[in-house]
């Protein structure tokens, strides 16, 4: 938790030092986030399922950098909105535990509304 809070503050300082906070509205950060997700997808676009699981070192580094960009934007959006991202993720896991009980969905990729 301390590392996550430290990263959030480091990102806040990084933006402040560059006077970028004026551009970091939740709307703008969300749009930047989706652009980064698109860049991540490009790395997997034409790969088979198996190929996507065994990336070479260069490709893995590139994917790592895209994931970092995505995490940075997620943290910045949550910070701007006062959302505790770790708490939100833990709450969502609990909601999904209810939506997708293991005894009903094990081994299935169906959406929760398809098996009720």
Backbone atoms as SQL, in Angstrom:
CREATE TABLE atoms (id INTEGER PRIMARY KEY, chain TEXT, resi INTEGER, resn TEXT, atom TEXT, x REAL, y REAL, z REAL);
INSERT INTO atoms VALUES
  (1, 'A', 1, 'UNK', 'N', 0.827, -1.201, 0.000),
  (2, 'A', 1, 'UNK', 'CA', 0.000, 0.000, 0.000),
  (3, 'A', 1, 'UNK', 'C', 0.871, 1.264, 0.000),
  (4, 'A', 2, 'UNK', 'N', 1.949, 1.254, 0.799),
  (5, 'A', 2, 'UNK', 'CA', 2.843, 2.408, 0.833),
  (6, 'A', 2, 'UNK', 'C', 3.468, 2.676, -0.527),
  (7, 'A', 3, 'UNK', 'N', 3.853, 1.614, -1.223),
  (8, 'A', 3, 'UNK', 'CA', 4.462, 1.778, -2.545),
  (9, 'A', 3, 'UNK', 'C', 3.472, 2.396, -3.526),
  (10, 'A', 4, 'UNK', 'N', 2.220, 1.976, -3.426),
  (11, 'A', 4, 'UNK', 'CA', 1.189, 2.504, -4.318),
  (12, 'A', 4, 'UNK', 'C', 0.962, 3.987, -4.034),
  (13, 'A', 5, 'UNK', 'N', 0.871, 4.341, -2.769),
  (14, 'A', 5, 'UNK', 'CA', 0.688, 5.746, -2.382),
  (15, 'A', 5, 'UNK', 'C', 1.895, 6.578, -2.823),
  (16, 'A', 6, 'UNK', 'N', 3.088, 6.039, -2.667),
  (17, 'A', 6, 'UNK', 'CA', 4.309, 6.723, -3.085),
  (18, 'A', 6, 'UNK', 'C', 4.295, 6.970, -4.587),
  (19, 'A', 7, 'UNK', 'N', 3.867, 5.974, -5.355),
  (20, 'A', 7, 'UNK', 'CA', 3.786, 6.114, -6.808),
  (21, 'A', 7, 'UNK', 'C', 2.769, 7.189, -7.185),
  (22, 'A', 8, 'UNK', 'N', 1.629, 7.202, -6.525),
  (23, 'A', 8, 'UNK', 'CA', 0.602, 8.219, -6.791),
  (24, 'A', 8, 'UNK', 'C', 1.164, 9.620, -6.557),
  (25, 'A', 9, 'UNK', 'N', 1.881, 9.805, -5.443),
  (26, 'A', 9, 'UNK', 'CA', 2.457, 11.114, -5.136),
  (27, 'A', 9, 'UNK', 'C', 3.563, 11.481, -6.114),
  (28, 'A', 10, 'UNK', 'N', 4.359, 10.495, -6.525),
  (29, 'A', 10, 'UNK', 'CA', 5.417, 10.739, -7.508),
  (30, 'A', 10, 'UNK', 'C', 4.810, 11.197, -8.840),
  (31, 'A', 11, 'UNK', 'N', 3.713, 10.586, -9.244),
  (32, 'A', 11, 'UNK', 'CA', 3.040, 10.974, -10.481),
  (33, 'A', 11, 'UNK', 'C', 2.432, 12.366, -10.363),
  (34, 'A', 12, 'UNK', 'N', 1.862, 12.657, -9.204),
  (35, 'A', 12, 'UNK', 'CA', 1.290, 13.980, -8.961),
  (36, 'A', 12, 'UNK', 'C', 2.394, 15.041, -9.053),
  (37, 'A', 13, 'UNK', 'N', 3.531, 14.780, -8.414),
  (38, 'A', 13, 'UNK', 'CA', 4.662, 15.716, -8.457),
  (39, 'A', 13, 'UNK', 'C', 5.195, 15.878, -9.879),
  (40, 'A', 14, 'UNK', 'N', 5.286, 14.775, -10.603),
  (41, 'A', 14, 'UNK', 'CA', 5.774, 14.799, -11.985),
  (42, 'A', 14, 'UNK', 'C', 4.910, 15.742, -12.828),
  (43, 'A', 15, 'UNK', 'N', 3.594, 15.615, -12.699),
  (44, 'A', 15, 'UNK', 'CA', 2.682, 16.482, -13.454),
  (45, 'A', 15, 'UNK', 'C', 2.786, 17.928, -12.984),
  (46, 'A', 16, 'UNK', 'N', 2.875, 18.135, -11.666),
  (47, 'A', 16, 'UNK', 'CA', 2.984, 19.497, -11.124),
  (48, 'A', 16, 'UNK', 'C', 4.244, 20.194, -11.602),
  (49, 'A', 17, 'UNK', 'N', 5.369, 19.483, -11.607),
  (50, 'A', 17, 'UNK', 'CA', 6.645, 20.069, -12.030),
  (51, 'A', 17, 'UNK', 'C', 6.597, 20.562, -13.476),
  (52, 'A', 18, 'UNK', 'N', 5.733, 19.978, -14.270),
  (53, 'A', 18, 'UNK', 'CA', 5.643, 20.311, -15.688),
  (54, 'A', 18, 'UNK', 'C', 4.415, 21.173, -16.010),
  (55, 'A', 19, 'UNK', 'N', 3.673, 21.532, -14.955),
  (56, 'A', 19, 'UNK', 'CA', 2.427, 22.294, -15.117),
  (57, 'A', 19, 'UNK', 'C', 1.449, 21.576, -16.044),
  (58, 'A', 20, 'UNK', 'N', 1.415, 20.254, -15.919),
  (59, 'A', 20, 'UNK', 'CA', 0.506, 19.449, -16.738),
  (60, 'A', 20, 'UNK', 'C', -0.824, 19.199, -16.049),
  (61, 'A', 21, 'UNK', 'N', -0.899, 19.532, -14.778),
  (62, 'A', 21, 'UNK', 'CA', -2.141, 19.254, -14.060),
  (63, 'A', 21, 'UNK', 'C', -3.330, 19.939, -14.732),
  (64, 'A', 22, 'UNK', 'N', -3.078, 21.073, -15.364),
  (65, 'A', 22, 'UNK', 'CA', -4.146, 21.791, -16.066),
  (66, 'A', 22, 'UNK', 'C', -4.756, 20.945, -17.190),
  (67, 'A', 23, 'UNK', 'N', -4.013, 19.983, -17.694),
  (68, 'A', 23, 'UNK', 'CA', -4.496, 19.122, -18.774),
  (69, 'A', 23, 'UNK', 'C', -5.038, 17.789, -18.269),
  (70, 'A', 24, 'UNK', 'N', -4.789, 17.496, -17.001),
  (71, 'A', 24, 'UNK', 'CA', -5.108, 16.174, -16.452),
  (72, 'A', 24, 'UNK', 'C', -6.493, 16.111, -15.830),
  (73, 'A', 25, 'UNK', 'N', -7.488, 16.432, -16.616),
  (74, 'A', 25, 'UNK', 'CA', -8.871, 16.228, -16.166),
  (75, 'A', 25, 'UNK', 'C', -9.186, 14.741, -16.296),
  (76, 'A', 26, 'UNK', 'N', -10.166, 14.238, -15.555),
  (77, 'A', 26, 'UNK', 'CA', -10.535, 12.833, -15.726),
  (78, 'A', 26, 'UNK', 'C', -10.885, 12.492, -17.182),
  (79, 'A', 27, 'UNK', 'N', -11.524, 13.416, -17.885),
  (80, 'A', 27, 'UNK', 'CA', -11.867, 13.192, -19.296),
  (81, 'A', 27, 'UNK', 'C', -10.612, 13.008, -20.136),
  (82, 'A', 28, 'UNK', 'N', -9.658, 13.934, -20.005),
  (83, 'A', 28, 'UNK', 'CA', -8.436, 13.855, -20.808),
  (84, 'A', 28, 'UNK', 'C', -7.595, 12.634, -20.438),
  (85, 'A', 29, 'UNK', 'N', -7.503, 12.355, -19.157),
  (86, 'A', 29, 'UNK', 'CA', -6.746, 11.183, -18.727),
  (87, 'A', 29, 'UNK', 'C', -7.391, 9.894, -19.226),
  (88, 'A', 30, 'UNK', 'N', -8.716, 9.857, -19.249),
  (89, 'A', 30, 'UNK', 'CA', -9.426, 8.674, -19.763),
  (90, 'A', 30, 'UNK', 'C', -9.144, 8.468, -21.245),
  (91, 'A', 31, 'UNK', 'N', -9.113, 9.564, -21.984),
  (92, 'A', 31, 'UNK', 'CA', -8.823, 9.455, -23.414),
  (93, 'A', 31, 'UNK', 'C', -7.383, 8.998, -23.633),
  (94, 'A', 32, 'UNK', 'N', -6.449, 9.505, -22.828),
  (95, 'A', 32, 'UNK', 'CA', -5.056, 9.061, -22.926),
  (96, 'A', 32, 'UNK', 'C', -4.943, 7.584, -22.563),
  (97, 'A', 33, 'UNK', 'N', -5.712, 7.167, -21.565),
  (98, 'A', 33, 'UNK', 'CA', -5.708, 5.764, -21.140),
  (99, 'A', 33, 'UNK', 'C', -6.143, 4.850, -22.284),
  (100, 'A', 34, 'UNK', 'N', -7.212, 5.186, -22.950),
  (101, 'A', 34, 'UNK', 'CA', -7.708, 4.314, -24.021),
  (102, 'A', 34, 'UNK', 'C', -6.713, 4.272, -25.178),
  (103, 'A', 35, 'UNK', 'N', -5.996, 5.368, -25.421),
  (104, 'A', 35, 'UNK', 'CA', -4.960, 5.364, -26.459),
  (105, 'A', 35, 'UNK', 'C', -3.846, 4.387, -26.088),
  (106, 'A', 36, 'UNK', 'N', -3.463, 4.383, -24.815),
  (107, 'A', 36, 'UNK', 'CA', -2.415, 3.461, -24.363),
  (108, 'A', 36, 'UNK', 'C', -2.883, 2.009, -24.432),
  (109, 'A', 37, 'UNK', 'N', -4.144, 1.775, -24.122),
  (110, 'A', 37, 'UNK', 'CA', -4.691, 0.416, -24.233),
  (111, 'A', 37, 'UNK', 'C', -4.637, -0.025, -25.697),
  (112, 'A', 38, 'UNK', 'N', -4.932, 0.886, -26.610),
  (113, 'A', 38, 'UNK', 'CA', -4.825, 0.572, -28.028),
  (114, 'A', 38, 'UNK', 'C', -3.400, 0.197, -28.419),
  (115, 'A', 39, 'UNK', 'N', -2.429, 0.913, -27.853),
  (116, 'A', 39, 'UNK', 'CA', -1.029, 0.590, -28.139),
  (117, 'A', 39, 'UNK', 'C', -0.663, -0.789, -27.590),
  (118, 'A', 40, 'UNK', 'N', -1.209, -1.145, -26.451),
  (119, 'A', 40, 'UNK', 'CA', -0.985, -2.488, -25.904),
  (120, 'A', 40, 'UNK', 'C', -1.575, -3.545, -26.834),
  (121, 'A', 41, 'UNK', 'N', -2.773, -3.310, -27.295),
  (122, 'A', 41, 'UNK', 'CA', -3.454, -4.267, -28.174),
  (123, 'A', 41, 'UNK', 'C', -2.667, -4.511, -29.456),
  (124, 'A', 42, 'UNK', 'N', -2.039, -3.462, -29.972),
  (125, 'A', 42, 'UNK', 'CA', -1.257, -3.606, -31.208),
  (126, 'A', 42, 'UNK', 'C', -0.184, -4.686, -31.091),
  (127, 'A', 43, 'UNK', 'N', 0.366, -4.850, -29.898),
  (128, 'A', 43, 'UNK', 'CA', 1.420, -5.852, -29.710),
  (129, 'A', 43, 'UNK', 'C', 0.894, -7.283, -29.854),
  (130, 'A', 44, 'UNK', 'N', -0.388, -7.472, -29.652),
  (131, 'A', 44, 'UNK', 'CA', -0.984, -8.817, -29.689),
  (132, 'A', 44, 'UNK', 'C', -1.887, -9.049, -30.898),
  (133, 'A', 45, 'UNK', 'N', -2.132, -8.007, -31.651),
  (134, 'A', 45, 'UNK', 'CA', -3.170, -8.014, -32.681),
  (135, 'A', 45, 'UNK', 'C', -3.140, -9.219, -33.614),
  (136, 'A', 46, 'UNK', 'N', -2.027, -9.599, -34.141),
  (137, 'A', 46, 'UNK', 'CA', -1.985, -10.663, -35.138),
  (138, 'A', 46, 'UNK', 'C', -1.328, -11.936, -34.626),
  (139, 'A', 47, 'UNK', 'N', -1.140, -12.013, -33.328),
  (140, 'A', 47, 'UNK', 'CA', -0.533, -13.206, -32.748),
  (141, 'A', 47, 'UNK', 'C', -1.575, -14.277, -32.479),
  (142, 'A', 48, 'UNK', 'N', -1.140, -15.509, -32.498),
  (143, 'A', 48, 'UNK', 'CA', -2.023, -16.594, -32.066),
  (144, 'A', 48, 'UNK', 'C', -2.106, -16.556, -30.542),
  (145, 'A', 49, 'UNK', 'N', -3.013, -17.315, -29.981),
  (146, 'A', 49, 'UNK', 'CA', -3.121, -17.407, -28.516),
  (147, 'A', 49, 'UNK', 'C', -1.779, -17.841, -27.931),
  (148, 'A', 50, 'UNK', 'N', -1.179, -18.854, -28.548),
  (149, 'A', 50, 'UNK', 'CA', 0.090, -19.381, -28.035),
  (150, 'A', 50, 'UNK', 'C', 1.212, -18.353, -28.145),
  (151, 'A', 51, 'UNK', 'N', 1.305, -17.675, -29.276),
  (152, 'A', 51, 'UNK', 'CA', 2.340, -16.661, -29.460),
  (153, 'A', 51, 'UNK', 'C', 2.206, -15.533, -28.434),
  (154, 'A', 52, 'UNK', 'N', 0.970, -15.191, -28.097),
  (155, 'A', 52, 'UNK', 'CA', 0.747, -14.101, -27.146),
  (156, 'A', 52, 'UNK', 'C', 1.237, -14.453, -25.747),
  (157, 'A', 53, 'UNK', 'N', 1.440, -15.723, -25.479),
  (158, 'A', 53, 'UNK', 'CA', 1.898, -16.183, -24.164),
  (159, 'A', 53, 'UNK', 'C', 3.412, -16.295, -24.077),
  (160, 'A', 54, 'UNK', 'N', 4.099, -16.210, -25.206),
  (161, 'A', 54, 'UNK', 'CA', 5.552, -16.398, -25.190),
  (162, 'A', 54, 'UNK', 'C', 6.235, -15.313, -26.026),
  (163, 'A', 55, 'UNK', 'N', 6.246, -14.112, -25.491),
  (164, 'A', 55, 'UNK', 'CA', 6.848, -12.977, -26.180),
  (165, 'A', 55, 'UNK', 'C', 8.366, -12.993, -26.010),
  (166, 'A', 56, 'UNK', 'N', 9.065, -12.556, -27.044),
  (167, 'A', 56, 'UNK', 'CA', 10.521, -12.444, -26.902),
  (168, 'A', 56, 'UNK', 'C', 10.841, -11.256, -25.986),
  (169, 'A', 57, 'UNK', 'N', 12.104, -11.133, -25.594),
  (170, 'A', 57, 'UNK', 'CA', 12.508, -10.127, -24.607),
  (171, 'A', 57, 'UNK', 'C', 12.188, -8.702, -25.067),
  (172, 'A', 58, 'UNK', 'N', 12.414, -8.400, -26.335),
  (173, 'A', 58, 'UNK', 'CA', 12.144, -7.050, -26.860),
  (174, 'A', 58, 'UNK', 'C', 10.654, -6.735, -26.777),
  (175, 'A', 59, 'UNK', 'N', 9.842, -7.664, -27.229),
  (176, 'A', 59, 'UNK', 'CA', 8.394, -7.458, -27.225),
  (177, 'A', 59, 'UNK', 'C', 7.869, -7.374, -25.792),
  (178, 'A', 60, 'UNK', 'N', 8.414, -8.191, -24.913),
  (179, 'A', 60, 'UNK', 'CA', 7.992, -8.177, -23.513),
  (180, 'A', 60, 'UNK', 'C', 8.305, -6.819, -22.871),
  (181, 'A', 61, 'UNK', 'N', 9.462, -6.247, -23.205),
  (182, 'A', 61, 'UNK', 'CA', 9.818, -4.927, -22.691),
  (183, 'A', 61, 'UNK', 'C', 8.836, -3.876, -23.197),
  (184, 'A', 62, 'UNK', 'N', 8.489, -3.945, -24.466),
  (185, 'A', 62, 'UNK', 'CA', 7.538, -2.992, -25.048),
  (186, 'A', 62, 'UNK', 'C', 6.170, -3.120, -24.380),
  (187, 'A', 63, 'UNK', 'N', 5.723, -4.343, -24.174),
  (188, 'A', 63, 'UNK', 'CA', 4.438, -4.577, -23.509),
  (189, 'A', 63, 'UNK', 'C', 4.489, -4.061, -22.073),
  (190, 'A', 64, 'UNK', 'N', 5.611, -4.284, -21.404),
  (191, 'A', 64, 'UNK', 'CA', 5.799, -3.792, -20.041),
  (192, 'A', 64, 'UNK', 'C', 5.646, -2.272, -19.983),
  (193, 'A', 65, 'UNK', 'N', 6.220, -1.581, -20.952),
  (194, 'A', 65, 'UNK', 'CA', 6.126, -0.122, -20.991),
  (195, 'A', 65, 'UNK', 'C', 4.689, 0.343, -21.241),
  (196, 'A', 66, 'UNK', 'N', 3.957, -0.360, -22.087),
  (197, 'A', 66, 'UNK', 'CA', 2.552, -0.005, -22.327),
  (198, 'A', 66, 'UNK', 'C', 1.724, -0.231, -21.062),
  (199, 'A', 67, 'UNK', 'N', 1.981, -1.341, -20.378),
  (200, 'A', 67, 'UNK', 'CA', 1.265, -1.605, -19.127),
  (201, 'A', 67, 'UNK', 'C', 1.575, -0.530, -18.087),
  (202, 'A', 68, 'UNK', 'N', 2.812, -0.081, -18.056),
  (203, 'A', 68, 'UNK', 'CA', 3.185, 0.992, -17.135),
  (204, 'A', 68, 'UNK', 'C', 2.417, 2.268, -17.463),
  (205, 'A', 69, 'UNK', 'N', 2.333, 2.607, -18.750),
  (206, 'A', 69, 'UNK', 'CA', 1.566, 3.791, -19.158),
  (207, 'A', 69, 'UNK', 'C', 0.111, 3.668, -18.710),
  (208, 'A', 70, 'UNK', 'N', -0.457, 2.489, -18.913),
  (209, 'A', 70, 'UNK', 'CA', -1.848, 2.251, -18.523),
  (210, 'A', 70, 'UNK', 'C', -2.018, 2.425, -17.019),
  (211, 'A', 71, 'UNK', 'N', -1.107, 1.852, -16.246),
  (212, 'A', 71, 'UNK', 'CA', -1.197, 1.973, -14.792),
  (213, 'A', 71, 'UNK', 'C', -1.051, 3.439, -14.366),
  (214, 'A', 72, 'UNK', 'N', -0.153, 4.154, -14.993),
  (215, 'A', 72, 'UNK', 'CA', 0.042, 5.562, -14.663),
  (216, 'A', 72, 'UNK', 'C', -1.242, 6.346, -14.877),
  (217, 'A', 73, 'UNK', 'N', -1.888, 6.151, -16.012),
  (218, 'A', 73, 'UNK', 'CA', -3.130, 6.880, -16.269),
  (219, 'A', 73, 'UNK', 'C', -4.248, 6.449, -15.321),
  (220, 'A', 74, 'UNK', 'N', -4.332, 5.180, -15.000),
  (221, 'A', 74, 'UNK', 'CA', -5.338, 4.725, -14.034),
  (222, 'A', 74, 'UNK', 'C', -5.130, 5.393, -12.678),
  (223, 'A', 75, 'UNK', 'N', -3.895, 5.432, -12.241),
  (224, 'A', 75, 'UNK', 'CA', -3.590, 6.048, -10.945),
  (225, 'A', 75, 'UNK', 'C', -3.910, 7.538, -10.971),
  (226, 'A', 76, 'UNK', 'N', -3.566, 8.210, -12.060),
  (227, 'A', 76, 'UNK', 'CA', -3.847, 9.650, -12.155),
  (228, 'A', 76, 'UNK', 'C', -5.350, 9.926, -12.158),
  (229, 'A', 77, 'UNK', 'N', -6.129, 9.122, -12.874),
  (230, 'A', 77, 'UNK', 'CA', -7.584, 9.318, -12.887),
  (231, 'A', 77, 'UNK', 'C', -8.143, 9.115, -11.488),
  (232, 'A', 78, 'UNK', 'N', -7.742, 8.051, -10.841),
  (233, 'A', 78, 'UNK', 'CA', -8.229, 7.768, -9.488),
  (234, 'A', 78, 'UNK', 'C', -7.837, 8.892, -8.539),
  (235, 'A', 79, 'UNK', 'N', -6.619, 9.396, -8.663),
  (236, 'A', 79, 'UNK', 'CA', -6.162, 10.491, -7.808),
  (237, 'A', 79, 'UNK', 'C', -7.023, 11.728, -8.029),
  (238, 'A', 80, 'UNK', 'N', -7.281, 12.058, -9.274),
  (239, 'A', 80, 'UNK', 'CA', -8.085, 13.246, -9.577),
  (240, 'A', 80, 'UNK', 'C', -9.502, 13.125, -9.028),
  (241, 'A', 81, 'UNK', 'N', -10.021, 11.918, -8.960),
  (242, 'A', 81, 'UNK', 'CA', -11.401, 11.701, -8.496),
  (243, 'A', 81, 'UNK', 'C', -11.476, 11.299, -7.026),
  (244, 'A', 82, 'UNK', 'N', -10.327, 11.189, -6.371),
  (245, 'A', 82, 'UNK', 'CA', -10.320, 10.816, -4.963),
  (246, 'A', 82, 'UNK', 'C', -10.734, 9.371, -4.715),
  (247, 'A', 83, 'UNK', 'N', -10.421, 8.504, -5.663),
  (248, 'A', 83, 'UNK', 'CA', -10.768, 7.086, -5.549),
  (249, 'A', 83, 'UNK', 'C', -9.540, 6.313, -5.087),
  (250, 'A', 84, 'UNK', 'N', -9.722, 5.500, -4.064),
  (251, 'A', 84, 'UNK', 'CA', -8.668, 4.595, -3.619),
  (252, 'A', 84, 'UNK', 'C', -8.721, 3.394, -4.545),
  (253, 'A', 85, 'UNK', 'N', -7.785, 3.323, -5.466),
  (254, 'A', 85, 'UNK', 'CA', -7.807, 2.314, -6.513),
  (255, 'A', 85, 'UNK', 'C', -7.680, 0.896, -5.972),
  (256, 'A', 86, 'UNK', 'N', -6.834, 0.699, -4.972),
  (257, 'A', 86, 'UNK', 'CA', -6.690, -0.641, -4.389),
  (258, 'A', 86, 'UNK', 'C', -7.970, -1.074, -3.692),
  (259, 'A', 87, 'UNK', 'N', -8.588, -0.164, -2.968),
  (260, 'A', 87, 'UNK', 'CA', -9.860, -0.472, -2.309),
  (261, 'A', 87, 'UNK', 'C', -10.944, -0.770, -3.344),
  (262, 'A', 88, 'UNK', 'N', -10.995, 0.029, -4.396),
  (263, 'A', 88, 'UNK', 'CA', -11.986, -0.184, -5.458),
  (264, 'A', 88, 'UNK', 'C', -11.794, -1.549, -6.116),
  (265, 'A', 89, 'UNK', 'N', -10.533, -1.925, -6.364),
  (266, 'A', 89, 'UNK', 'CA', -10.255, -3.225, -6.979),
  (267, 'A', 89, 'UNK', 'C', -10.666, -4.363, -6.053),
  (268, 'A', 90, 'UNK', 'N', -10.349, -4.249, -4.774),
  (269, 'A', 90, 'UNK', 'CA', -10.751, -5.290, -3.823),
  (270, 'A', 90, 'UNK', 'C', -12.264, -5.395, -3.717),
  (271, 'A', 91, 'UNK', 'N', -12.957, -4.253, -3.723),
  (272, 'A', 91, 'UNK', 'CA', -14.425, -4.275, -3.693),
  (273, 'A', 91, 'UNK', 'C', -14.989, -4.939, -4.942),
  (274, 'A', 92, 'UNK', 'N', -14.379, -4.652, -6.080),
  (275, 'A', 92, 'UNK', 'CA', -14.850, -5.234, -7.344),
  (276, 'A', 92, 'UNK', 'C', -14.647, -6.741, -7.371),
  (277, 'A', 93, 'UNK', 'N', -13.531, -7.199, -6.812),
  (278, 'A', 93, 'UNK', 'CA', -13.299, -8.650, -6.729),
  (279, 'A', 93, 'UNK', 'C', -14.411, -9.310, -5.919),
  (280, 'A', 94, 'UNK', 'N', -14.807, -8.685, -4.822),
  (281, 'A', 94, 'UNK', 'CA', -15.882, -9.242, -3.993),
  (282, 'A', 94, 'UNK', 'C', -17.209, -9.240, -4.745),
  (283, 'A', 95, 'UNK', 'N', -17.491, -8.170, -5.480),
  (284, 'A', 95, 'UNK', 'CA', -18.716, -8.137, -6.296),
  (285, 'A', 95, 'UNK', 'C', -18.688, -9.234, -7.356),
  (286, 'A', 96, 'UNK', 'N', -17.535, -9.435, -7.979),
  (287, 'A', 96, 'UNK', 'CA', -17.416, -10.483, -8.996),
  (288, 'A', 96, 'UNK', 'C', -17.535, -11.873, -8.385),
  (289, 'A', 97, 'UNK', 'N', -17.086, -12.024, -7.152),
  (290, 'A', 97, 'UNK', 'CA', -17.219, -13.300, -6.452),
  (291, 'A', 97, 'UNK', 'C', -18.712, -13.668, -6.314),
  (292, 'A', 98, 'UNK', 'N', -19.540, -12.647, -6.085),
  (293, 'A', 98, 'UNK', 'CA', -20.990, -12.855, -5.977),
  (294, 'A', 98, 'UNK', 'C', -21.603, -13.113, -7.357),
  (295, 'A', 99, 'UNK', 'N', -21.204, -12.315, -8.346),
  (296, 'A', 99, 'UNK', 'CA', -21.729, -12.450, -9.709),
  (297, 'A', 99, 'UNK', 'C', -21.337, -13.776, -10.354),
  (298, 'A', 100, 'UNK', 'N', -20.143, -14.224, -10.036),
  (299, 'A', 100, 'UNK', 'CA', -19.585, -15.415, -10.674),
  (300, 'A', 100, 'UNK', 'C', -19.192, -16.459, -9.621),
  (301, 'A', 101, 'UNK', 'N', -20.189, -17.096, -8.995),
  (302, 'A', 101, 'UNK', 'CA', -19.846, -18.122, -7.998),
  (303, 'A', 101, 'UNK', 'C', -19.099, -19.282, -8.657),
  (304, 'A', 102, 'UNK', 'N', -17.996, -19.674, -8.047),
  (305, 'A', 102, 'UNK', 'CA', -17.110, -20.687, -8.632),
  (306, 'A', 102, 'UNK', 'C', -17.856, -21.970, -8.970),
  (307, 'A', 103, 'UNK', 'N', -18.789, -22.367, -8.122),
  (308, 'A', 103, 'UNK', 'CA', -19.494, -23.626, -8.378),
  (309, 'A', 103, 'UNK', 'C', -20.409, -23.556, -9.598),
  (310, 'A', 104, 'UNK', 'N', -20.779, -22.365, -10.037),
  (311, 'A', 104, 'UNK', 'CA', -21.646, -22.218, -11.215),
  (312, 'A', 104, 'UNK', 'C', -20.871, -21.913, -12.493),
  (313, 'A', 105, 'UNK', 'N', -19.735, -21.260, -12.370),
  (314, 'A', 105, 'UNK', 'CA', -19.055, -20.757, -13.569),
  (315, 'A', 105, 'UNK', 'C', -17.715, -21.418, -13.862),
  (316, 'A', 106, 'UNK', 'N', -17.295, -22.312, -13.012),
  (317, 'A', 106, 'UNK', 'CA', -15.970, -22.912, -13.181),
  (318, 'A', 106, 'UNK', 'C', -15.811, -23.495, -14.585),
  (319, 'A', 107, 'UNK', 'N', -14.771, -23.046, -15.282),
  (320, 'A', 107, 'UNK', 'CA', -14.487, -23.548, -16.625),
  (321, 'A', 107, 'UNK', 'C', -15.338, -22.937, -17.718),
  (322, 'A', 108, 'UNK', 'N', -16.160, -21.950, -17.392),
  (323, 'A', 108, 'UNK', 'CA', -17.037, -21.332, -18.386),
  (324, 'A', 108, 'UNK', 'C', -16.633, -19.881, -18.612),
  (325, 'A', 109, 'UNK', 'N', -16.747, -19.422, -19.842),
  (326, 'A', 109, 'UNK', 'CA', -16.438, -18.030, -20.156),
  (327, 'A', 109, 'UNK', 'C', -17.709, -17.201, -20.350),
  (328, 'A', 110, 'UNK', 'N', -18.853, -17.775, -20.016),
  (329, 'A', 110, 'UNK', 'CA', -20.117, -17.065, -20.187),
  (330, 'A', 110, 'UNK', 'C', -20.212, -15.889, -19.236),
  (331, 'A', 111, 'UNK', 'N', -20.946, -14.869, -19.661),
  (332, 'A', 111, 'UNK', 'CA', -21.206, -13.723, -18.826),
  (333, 'A', 111, 'UNK', 'C', -22.215, -14.139, -17.749),
  (334, 'A', 112, 'UNK', 'N', -22.169, -13.471, -16.594),
  (335, 'A', 112, 'UNK', 'CA', -23.020, -13.859, -15.470),
  (336, 'A', 112, 'UNK', 'C', -24.507, -13.913, -15.843),
  (337, 'A', 113, 'UNK', 'N', -24.943, -13.069, -16.758),
  (338, 'A', 113, 'UNK', 'CA', -26.363, -13.045, -17.144),
  (339, 'A', 113, 'UNK', 'C', -26.744, -14.253, -18.003),
  (340, 'A', 114, 'UNK', 'N', -25.776, -14.993, -18.494),
  (341, 'A', 114, 'UNK', 'CA', -26.056, -16.146, -19.360),
  (342, 'A', 114, 'UNK', 'C', -26.255, -17.446, -18.585),
  (343, 'A', 115, 'UNK', 'N', -25.885, -17.488, -17.332),
  (344, 'A', 115, 'UNK', 'CA', -26.014, -18.742, -16.604),
  (345, 'A', 115, 'UNK', 'C', -27.036, -18.671, -15.476),
  (346, 'A', 116, 'UNK', 'N', -27.600, -17.510, -15.230),
  (347, 'A', 116, 'UNK', 'CA', -28.567, -17.394, -14.133),
  (348, 'A', 116, 'UNK', 'C', -29.883, -18.047, -14.465);
